[in-house]
Amino acid sequence: MISIVKNKDLFLETLIVPLVQGEILDSDIVKLAEELQLPKTLLTEQIKAEKKEVSLFYPVAHKSVTRVYCLGLGTNPTLKMVIDAFKRFLQMEAAKLPSNLSIDISNGNFDPEFISLLTEGIVSGLLLGTYKKGLYQTSNLSTDKWDSEPLNLQFFVDEKFEDIVKIAADKGRAIAETQLKILKSSTSQLIANDALDLKLLISDNKYDDSLHVALKLYAKADLMAFQNKNDEAISLLDKILTEHKGESIEDQALFMQAQLFEIKKQYDKAIVNYLSLIHI
């Protein structure tokens, strides 16, 4: 369910704030700090709004919000960049997130065109993220949470953009549901997740890897993991991380390898990968 609120006092416990690099970023951060009763110096030091940046704050003095995630979108983000950012965010934080989320898109002094793009990307990215778990048969993760608790998104936006947000949110939801329609009807949750993982992986990486070298290595590593040949899978992922560093597939390779390290109880190595994901 998607709703729009006009009163920030109605924020839910978990708040997400997308931020874009630019001339007004500093003033946006100051305004955010004042609204959530957080130290301005803390936010200005930690928030750069870089692509893939996620900063978590705990506004203990606020009457309703207990956690604030500030998501960096970089400079002049496209629709695909917004979708990827929110899809990746939900995948990484799914275990910690409730099914009800507030999203504040009022602080950026955005124009109507970008408000539309941002809303569509947020809705589409989060909905796709609930289904893309990166699961394979060696994993103990469960999808039950998102099967039993549908994602509810509460947007806060300037009143003059309310109609734009409604239309864009409906469009984002329709696009995501169209992509998932066939998979959602599958009799096998695992097969559906694997098929969607593959579809999104290819669409995310086909432009960086025109010869599909990294994709083929990743597919082979995924097969090795499926067959419980974890050492072989880790070696193939090392090859991707060495030879294709900086390409968009780096995220998926780091994440799969971290999961394999956990299976092998090599927790120090898993932590290194997770930290690398945060700082890419």
N, C-alpha and C positions, 0 to 999 in steps of 0.2 A: 504494500500500500504506500502511496505517495501523498503527502499532505504539505500544505504551506501555512506557516504561522507568521504573524506580524509582531509578536511580542517576544522579546528575547528572554523574558522571565519564564517562558514556557519551554525552554530548552530541556532536552532529555539529559541523562547522566553523561552520555558520551557524545562529544561534539567534534565534528570534522570541519576544518577550515582550509580550503585551497588557497594558495598564495602564488602570485606571479611576480617574477623579477621585473623591476622597472623603477621609474622615478618616484612613485608614490609608495613603494614597499615599506620604507621606514615609517611613514605616517600610518599605514595600515597596521603595522606591528604595534605602534604606540596606542592606537585606538583599541586594538584587541586586548592589550595588556590592561588598559583602564576598564574595559567592560568585564573582564574576567578576574580582575583584582590580582593580577600577576605582576611580578617585578619587571619593569620595562627593560632594565639592563640584561636580565636573564634571556628575554625573548630576542632582543636585538643581537646578542652575542651568538645565539644558537640558530636563529632563523635566517637563512640566506635565500630561501625559495628556489634552490637549485633543483633541477630535474631529478626525480627519485628520492628527494630528501623527505624524511618523515621525522618530525619532532614531537615528542610527547610531554605534556605538562599536566600538573595536578593543581587546579585552582581551589585550594582547600577553603578559601573564604567565600566562594560562590555558593549561592543557596541551592542550586540544582545541578550544575555541571561538576562532575568529579574527574573527568579525563578529557583533555583536548589534544587532538591530533592535528598538527599543522602539516599539510602536504605541499611540497614544492612542485611547481609545474614548469619551472624554467622560464625562458623568454619566449613570448609569442607562441604559446602552446596550440597545437592543432587538435582536432577532434580525436585523432588516433592517440596522441600523446596523453590526453585527459583520460580516455578509456583505459589505456595501458597503466597509467598511474593508479587509478582507483581499483582496477582489477588486481594489480600486483599488491596494493595495500591490503585488500581484503584477504587475499591468499596468505599473506605473511602474518596478519593479525587475527585471523578467523577464530582461533581458539580463545582469544581474549575479548572479542567483541560481542556485545549483546545483539539481538536481532532488531532493536529499535535504535536508530541513529539520527542525530540532528546534524544538519549541514548548513553552515553560514556562508552565503555567497554575497553578503551585503556590504562587506568592508572594502572591496577592491576598486570602487568607482568604475566598474566595468560598463562598457556600452551595451546596448540591447543585443547586438549581434553576438558578442562574446558571451553574454549571459545565456543566450540560447545554446551556443556550442558547449559551454561549460556544463549546463544542466543535463543536456543530452548525454554528454560523455560520462558524467558522474553516475547517472542512473544505469546506463548501459554497462559501464565498467564494473560497478558493484554487483549487478545481477549476474553478469558473466563470471565474476570472481567467485560467486557462491557455488558454481558448478565446476570450476577448474581447480581441483584440489591437488593435482600432481600425483594422484594415487596410482600405485601399481601393486601387484599381489604381495610384494615384500613389505608393504606398509601396514601399520596397525591403526592408522588414522581412520576416523569415522565420518560419514556424511550425514549422520542422523540429525545433527543440530539444525542444518539448513533444510532438511526434509520436513521437520516438525514445526519449525519456527520461521515462517516466511519473513523476508527482510522488509522492514517498515522504515521509510525514509521521510524525515521531516525537514523541509527546506525553510530557511529564513531568508527573505529577500525583500528589497525595497518594494513598496506597494505598487509603484508604477510599472514594475516588471512582472507582476503576478501572472498576467495572462501569458506572457512569453514563457515563463517558467512552466506553467501547466502544459502548454503545447509541446515544449521541448522535452519535458519529463515523459509525456505520453509517447513521443517519438522514440526516445531512448529505450523505454520499456518494450515498445513494439519491436524494435530492431533486435534487442537481446532475446526476446521470446521467440522471434522468428528463427534465429540461429539455433535455439535450444529445442524447438518444438518436436522435431523428430527424435532427438536424443532423450527427451523427457518421457516419451512413450515407450522407450526401450524396456524390455523385461529384465534387463540386467543393468543394475546401477554401475557396476564396475566397467562394463563394456561401454556404456554411455559416457562415463567420465573419461575413459581412455580415448574414445573417438573424438570427444570435444577437445581434450588436451592436444591431440594431434592436429586438429583443424586450426586451433588458435596458435599452436607452436609454428606451423607452416606460415600462416598469415602474418605472424609477428616478425619472422626472420627471412622471408623469401627475398626481400630487397637487399639486405646486407650480404647475403650469401647466394649470389646468382648461380653458382655452380652446385649449390646444395651440399658442399663438402661437410660443413659443420652439422647440417641437419642429418646427413647420413651417419656421421659418427654418433650423434645424439640418439638416433633411432637404434643403432647397434648397442649402445650403452643401456638403453631402456630395455632391450631384449635380454641383455646379460643380467640386468637386475631382476627381470621377470623370472628368469631361470635360476635365480639365487646365486649367480656367478658374480658376486659383489666386487671381488678384487679386479676382475676383468673390466667391469663397468666403471669402477673408479679410475682405472688407467686410461680408458677411452675419454672420460670426462676431463682428465688432466690434459690430454692432447688438445681438446677443445679450448680449455682455459689458457693454454700456452699459445696455440696457433691462431686463435680467433678472439683474442682479448680485445675488448672494446666493442664487439658486435653485440647485438641485442640478445643473442642466444646465451651470452655469458651468464645472465641471471638464472636461466633454467638449469644450466650446467652446475653452477654453484649450489643451487637449491637441491637438485637430485643428489649430488655428491655428499652434501651435508646429511641428508636423510640416510644415505648408505653408511656414512661414518657412524651415525647413531646406532644403526643396526649392528655394526661391528663393535659397538661400545667404545669407539674412538672419539670421545666427547670433546676433547681439546681441539681436534681437527674440525669437528662439526661447528664448534663455536667460531673458529677462524673464518669458515665459509659464511656463516650467518652475519658476522661483522663485516665481511667484505661486501655482502649484499646491501647492507645498510649504507655503506660509504661509496658505492659505485656512482 
